[in-house]
Amino acid sequence: MNIQILPNWCKKLGLIIFLLSAVPSFIAGFHDGLKAGANTQEYNTIFQTNPETEKEHTTIKETKYINDNLLHISDIIALFGMIIYIISKEKIEDDYINKLRLDSYVLTVLILLCISLMVYIFSGNINVHLDLILSIFLTLYLVIFFFKKRIY
């Protein structure tokens, strides 16, 4: 079964779409990490700041440039970019590449099923968004396929 319906040049297109749409999420996450780090005791001790006297800073998600809807849309576009990359043909497409794709898919599904089972065993009440699961699945598939292809 051959599910690669896009030509090889679509790999570059999918990668560009992914990278461009991942920028807003990266910026928001980086800013939130900096803001969370600035509110720690170590930061306040080193820079001799008092969090009670400083005015409250807004996060980048609360600004007019990036809001939650834009981040959600950019995450969806990033997932589409990864899917375009995955369903594009390789430069040399043969039966062994198809076998590597299938093996990578099976290994990815097994790893994620084991991880989800372990998470469910240790914490039955967990709230995870679907885009996070899809991102982990697609990224893990790409990493496994990359290493299997390099061994080939």
Secondary structure, DSSP 4 states (H G I P E B T S, - for coil): -----B-THHHHHHHHHHHHHHHHHHHHHHHHHHHHHHTSHHHHHHTT--TTTSPPPPPGGGSSS--HHHHHHHHHHHHHHHHHHHTBPPSS--HHHHHHHHHHHHHHHHHHHHHHHHHHHH-S-----HHHHHHHHHHHHHHHHHHHHHH-
